[in-house]
Amino acid sequence: MEGAWLDISVPFGEEPSQEGAGEASRVALPENSAEQAEWLKRAAWMGTYVTAPPSLELDLEDTERLPLTATVGKARVLLLDDVDCIRADSLAEYEPRAGERLLLRTRNSQREWWKRPHGEDFVRLSDAAARLLIERQVACVGVDYVSRSGFHADGVAVHQTLREAGVWIIEGLDLSDVKVGVHELVCLPLNVKAEWGSPARALLRALRDPAAG
């Protein structure tokens, strides 16, 4: 039978602190409505969020065109524990397929990255790995870090490469309690206008292996 639903989201408004600042910071919501709108645009990358390809920006006019199946349905969780980054050869071993939703679990998830200062030792997706995902035409990629935070200088560049190729991205996932294998994913972004992306709640549950009987 299927497993229990697991919340793999990082709380909205939670972001890693700056180096030496100690714990993660919670950003207070302004009282003024106009300032709240601006705050939301900037806060889109706090916690777990979804970014869309440029032609399908998450805004109020385009929501009817969003293919929500990109972030809802079967997803494969892959274990990629390279020392410094997710390499293309490591990713190729899992044989990514066209239309797949892939969640990439690294050692980031074991460290509660959203409670730690920014650093240079976060596992990230390499440019070659990103291009492999594009070549294999995957529909969605989920990662357990946030490239927007600038953990590495090329983080945003890799992020943009995927977006421009039409790949949906779920960033800021907590995959610490998730096992490798096939799961059912439900990840829905908010229906809001926001810069870069939209905050989201992501749920996952393991699916029964048909071979197990």
Secondary structure as UniProt FT lines:
FT   STRAND          6..7
FT   TURN            12..13
FT   STRAND          14..15
FT   TURN            19..20
FT   STRAND          25..26
FT   HELIX           33..43
FT   TURN            44..45
FT   STRAND          49..51
FT   HELIX           54..56
FT   TURN            60..62
FT   HELIX           63..65
FT   HELIX           68..70
FT   STRAND          72..79
FT   STRAND          85..86
FT   HELIX           88..92
FT   TURN            93..94
FT   TURN            98..99
FT   STRAND          101..105
FT   HELIX           107..111
FT   HELIX           113..115
FT   STRAND          124..125
FT   HELIX           127..135
FT   TURN            136..137
FT   STRAND          140..143
FT   HELIX           147..149
FT   TURN            153..154
FT   HELIX           155..164
FT   TURN            165..166
FT   STRAND          168..171
FT   TURN            176..177
FT   STRAND          181..189
FT   STRAND          198..206
FT   HELIX           210..212
//
